[in-house]
């Protein structure tokens, strides 16, 4: 069975993983594996949204962001066309009250973020004990990546996790993030029976996973499901601020 994290990553102090992350980020930013996504992101960056017509869009794959010593990992769907595809940082720049602000407000209230908003890359936002990334690193048309595009991006997830040896809890923001994480585990021979199904507040504890015939134990992080903080979910009340806060308080309890 392929290891969940490399032996080097387990031995390496968290403070030493920043340089490794920088190398991984460089590789992500230069990725050209999915021509459909790269064409779309570049077109959006050229055409722009009227409100951002004077800005220079990022227009490239978006790496993760957060604390290299994090124990909590957030897995989202993909960059928004005029959000992270514009700013170059996950959950950043989709407008006041957008998904970034909604998420950061919950992280701020639960002690994982120093401020409650996420507007641009130089806004001073810092995450503590948390790191966020997405299952797909390029903005997809209609927010719908193809299955093969999700599969190609798993290599980037692997590479970042090699540099994040302390992850103990994963919060999946939406079904695609949830399923991508389980797909990554299956590739390493890690399974759970019955197969976990996505739902808001669903918790799959570490002891539910098996590595071959044996329990995996703490080598496999606990998995928590959470509705994605899209405007479609937050504006309709499907996901409220209290619901999201409860997810991160549950994650905090699992870490402690």
N, C-alpha and C positions, 0 to 999 in steps of 0.2 A: 504493500500500500504506500502511495506517495505521501510524504509527511505533510501535516497541516501547516507547519512552519518549519523553516530550516533550522538545523542545529545552530548555525551561526547566528540566526536571528534570536534564538532563545538565549544565547550567551551574551549577545551584544547589549551593552547598557542603552537604555532608551535615549539618553542624551547623545549617543553616538550615531543614532539612526537618522538624524537630520540630513547629513551629507548623502546617505543612501537614498533617502526620499527625494532629494533634489535630482539625483540621477534618474530615478524612476519617473519623476515628473517630466523631465526633459524628453524621455522616451515616449511618454504618453502624448505630449504636445506635438511631437513630430509624426505621430501615427497616421498612416494612410491606408489602413486595412479595409476600410469600407467606402468605396467610391461614391455610393449614393449619398451617404451622410456627409462626406467631405464636400461634395458639390453643393448640397443644400446649405450647409453652414457658411460656405464662402459666398453663396448667392445672397443669403440673408445679410451677411456682413457688408456686402456692397450696396444692396438696395436700402437697407436700414428701415427703421420705423420713424415716422415723422417726428416724434418726440425726441429722438436720439440722432437726428440727421447730421448734427455737427460733431458727433463722437466717432472715435475710431473703434470699431468692434474688434473683439478678440478673434472670433472666427475660427478657432482651432479646437482640438480636443481639450477637455477641461480636467486637470488632475484633482486629486483630493485636497482637503484643507483641514488643518486642525493641529492637535497636540501629538507630537511623535511618541509621547509616553502614554497615550490614551489607552484606557481599558474599555471604553464604549465606542462602538463603530456604528455610524448611520449609513445605510445603503439606500440611496434614492433611485429614481428612474433614469433621468437623463437631463442634460442642461436645457433650459428654456431658450428658445430661439432669440429672444430679445432680453433674456436675463443673463445666465452664465455664459451663453455664447457671445454676449456683448461685453461682459465684465471680466470673464476669465476665472471666476470663483463660484463654486457651487452655491446654490440658493442665495444668489446675490443679484440685486438690480432689477427685480421684477415689479417694482413700484411699491409705494407706501401701502402697507397692509397686505402685500402679496405673500407668496409662500415663504420667502426668505424671512420676512418680518415675523410671520406667524410662527415659524419654527424657532427662530432665535428668541422670541419672547418666552416660549416654553423652556428652552435651554437656559435662558437667563434666570427664570424663576426657580429652576432646579439646580442651579450652581454650575452649569457646564459652559456658560458663555458670559463674558464680561459686560456686554451690552445687549439690548433687546431688539436691535434692528440689524439689517444686513443690506446696505445700499450700494456700496462700491468697494473696490479692493483696498482702498486706503482709508477706510472708515474707522480703523482702530479695533475692529472685532478680533477677539481672541477666544479660542476654545480651550477649556481646561479638562483634561481627562476624557476628551471626546475628539473624534475625527470623522469627517463626513466625505463621502464619495458617491459616485453613481454607478449603476450597473452598466450603463452605456455612456461613453465620454463625449459624444457628439450629439447636438440637437437633432432629433429625427423629425421628418415631416409629420405633422398632425400628432406629435408626441407618441408615435407608434413605431418603435424599432422593430425590425424583422428578427425572427428567432436566430438566424445565422449571425446577425450583427451583435446580438446579445452574447452569443457563444464566442465570437471573436474577441469581445471586450473582457472576457473572463481572465485572460492573461494579464491584463492591467490590474485587475483586482488581486490576482495572485502576487504580482510584483510589489504592490503597495503593502500587502499584508506581510510580506517577507521583512518589511521594515517597521512593522507594528507588532512586536512580539508580545505585547501585554494585553491584547484585546481579549475580553472575557464575556462581553455582552454585545449582541448585534441587534439594533433596531432597524427593521426593514420598513421603509416608508413607501408603502404600496405593494401590490401583488407582484409586480415585475421584479422589484428589489428582493422580495421574499423568495420568489422562485429562483432567481439568479443565485442567491446564496445557497439554497439547497442543491442546485445544479453543481455548484463548485464543490460542495461536500461529496456528492455522489461520485464525482470524478476522482475523488481520493478514497473511495471505498467506505465512506461514512454514510450510514442510512438510519432511518427511523421508521419503525413500523407501529402503527399505520403511518403513511406519509402525512406529514403536517400540512394542514390547509390554512391558507391565509385568512386572517380576520383581525379586526381591530382589537388589540389587547391580548391576542393569543400569545401564550408563552410556551416555548419548547425548551425545557431545561436540558442542561448538558447530559444528564444521565439518561435521557431519552434516545441518545444517539449511540449506535454501535459501530465499532471499527472492525469489520469482519465478524468474527464470532464473539468478540470481547467488547465490554463497555468502553467507550472512549474516555469517560471521566472528564476532568476539567480541560483536557486538550482541545475540546470542541466548545466554543462559546455558546451560551444560551441565546436563543433567538426570540425576539419579540416583534409581533406584527403591529403596524400602525397605519391608519389611513394616510395617504399622501396629502400634504397640506396645500393642495392646489386650490385655486379660487372656486373651482367647481364643487369641491368638498366643503370648503369653509364658508362660502357665501350661501350655501343651501342648508347649513347646519348639520350636514352629515358628520363633519368633524368640528368640534368646538374647542376653544382654548382649554377648557377644563379636561376634555378627553385626552388632548395631547399632553398636557401636563401630567396626567395620571400615568401615561405610558413611561415618561422619563423618571417619575418617582418610583415606578416599578423597576425600571432599569437600575436606578440608584440602589434599591434594596437588594437586587441580585448581585450588584458589585460588592456591597458591604457584607 
